[in-house]
Amino acid sequence: MSMKIEGRAQEILKDKNFCHVSTLRPDGSVHTAPVWVDVSDGVAHLNTARGRAWLKNLERDPRVTLTVQNLANPYEYVEVRGRVSALSDEGADSDIDALAKKYMGVDEYPMRRPGEQRVIVTVEPEHLYVAG
């Protein structure tokens, strides 16, 4: 059953806090990567590039855990467990630029590589926990 990210959880994800996305490798071990995150309409949005390990993991198995720690108070964090509900190339370049504005204060994502294909990953929460 899905739920919405709202209240304090939404505030933490909307702020300039980093997200650790945890996915499952083919052998069942956990793969974790730090990423940028945002939230809208009660769901989390991540942005990555085709070919990255955690995206491949999600294409195979949509289960995911996001952990976002409040940089201003490291004892406060949000855990979102859920499933990927959408992978979209549409608008992904402008989305990464918006995330670069949020996290770096720049208008364009400066680490774009030639030929890179960006993807928006939408995560629908099934479990939400706010600590601290």
C-alpha positions as CSV (number, residue, x, y, z in Angstrom):
1,M,0.0,0.0,0.0
2,S,1.5,3.3,-1.0
3,M,1.5,6.4,1.1
4,K,2.4,10.1,0.7
5,I,5.5,11.9,1.8
6,E,4.3,14.9,3.7
7,G,4.9,16.9,6.9
8,R,8.4,16.7,8.4
9,A,9.5,14.0,6.0
10,Q,8.6,16.2,3.0
11,E,10.5,19.1,4.6
12,I,13.7,17.0,5.0
13,L,13.5,15.8,1.4
14,K,12.8,19.3,0.1
15,D,15.8,20.7,1.9
16,K,19.4,20.5,0.7
17,N,19.9,17.0,2.3
18,F,21.6,14.1,0.5
19,C,19.8,10.8,-0.1
20,H,21.3,7.4,0.1
21,V,19.5,5.1,-2.3
22,S,19.8,1.4,-1.5
23,T,19.0,-1.2,-4.2
24,L,19.5,-5.0,-4.5
25,R,22.2,-6.4,-6.7
26,P,21.6,-9.6,-8.7
27,D,23.3,-11.7,-6.0
28,G,20.9,-10.2,-3.3
29,S,23.6,-7.9,-1.7
30,V,22.8,-4.3,-1.1
31,H,24.2,-1.5,-3.2
32,T,24.0,2.0,-1.8
33,A,24.8,5.3,-3.5
34,P,24.5,9.0,-2.4
35,V,22.2,11.0,-4.7
36,W,20.2,14.2,-4.9
37,V,16.5,13.9,-4.1
38,D,13.3,16.0,-4.3
39,V,9.6,15.3,-3.5
40,S,6.4,16.4,-5.2
41,D,2.9,15.1,-5.0
42,G,3.9,12.9,-2.1
43,V,6.5,10.8,-4.0
44,A,10.3,11.0,-4.1
45,H,12.1,11.8,-7.3
46,L,15.7,11.0,-8.1
47,N,17.8,11.6,-11.2
48,T,20.5,9.4,-12.6
49,A,22.2,8.5,-15.8
50,R,21.7,5.3,-17.9
51,G,24.3,2.7,-17.2
52,R,24.6,3.4,-13.5
53,A,24.6,0.3,-11.3
54,W,21.7,1.4,-9.0
55,L,19.5,2.2,-12.0
56,K,20.2,-1.3,-13.5
57,N,19.3,-2.8,-10.1
58,L,16.0,-0.9,-10.1
59,E,15.2,-1.9,-13.6
60,R,15.5,-5.5,-12.5
61,D,13.9,-5.2,-9.0
62,P,11.9,-2.0,-8.2
63,R,12.3,-2.3,-4.4
64,V,14.2,0.5,-2.9
65,T,15.1,2.2,0.4
66,L,15.9,5.9,0.6
67,T,17.6,7.4,3.7
68,V,17.8,11.1,4.0
69,Q,19.7,12.6,6.9
70,N,19.1,16.2,8.0
71,L,22.4,17.9,7.6
72,A,21.4,20.5,10.2
73,N,20.6,17.8,12.8
74,P,22.3,14.5,11.9
75,Y,20.2,12.7,14.5
76,E,17.1,13.4,12.4
77,Y,16.5,11.4,9.3
78,V,13.8,10.0,7.0
79,E,13.6,6.4,5.7
80,V,11.4,5.8,2.7
81,R,10.9,2.2,1.7
82,G,9.0,1.6,-1.5
83,R,9.0,0.8,-5.2
84,V,9.9,2.6,-8.3
85,S,6.7,3.6,-10.0
86,A,8.2,5.2,-13.1
87,L,11.4,5.7,-15.0
88,S,11.3,8.6,-17.4
89,D,13.7,10.2,-19.8
90,E,11.2,13.0,-20.5
91,G,12.2,16.2,-18.7
92,A,15.2,14.5,-17.1
93,D,17.8,17.0,-18.4
94,S,15.8,20.0,-17.0
95,D,15.2,18.0,-13.8
96,I,18.9,17.5,-13.2
97,D,19.4,21.2,-13.8
98,A,16.8,22.0,-11.1
99,L,18.5,19.6,-8.7
100,A,21.9,21.3,-9.4
101,K,20.2,24.7,-8.6
102,K,18.9,23.2,-5.3
103,Y,22.2,21.5,-4.2
104,M,24.9,23.6,-5.9
105,G,23.2,27.0,-6.6
106,V,24.0,26.8,-10.3
107,D,21.6,27.0,-13.3
108,E,23.0,24.0,-15.2
109,Y,24.3,20.6,-14.0
110,P,28.1,21.0,-14.4
111,M,29.0,17.3,-14.4
112,R,27.1,16.3,-17.5
113,R,29.1,14.0,-19.7
114,P,28.9,13.9,-23.5
115,G,26.2,11.4,-24.6
116,E,24.8,11.0,-21.1
117,Q,21.2,10.1,-21.0
118,R,19.4,11.2,-17.8
119,V,16.5,9.4,-16.2
120,I,14.0,10.5,-13.5
121,V,13.3,7.8,-11.0
122,T,10.0,8.1,-9.2
123,V,9.7,6.2,-5.9
124,E,6.2,5.6,-4.3
125,P,6.6,5.1,-0.6
126,E,5.1,2.0,1.1
127,H,6.7,2.7,4.5
128,L,7.8,6.0,5.9
129,Y,9.8,6.6,9.1
130,V,10.9,9.9,10.6
131,A,13.4,9.7,13.4
132,G,14.8,12.5,15.7
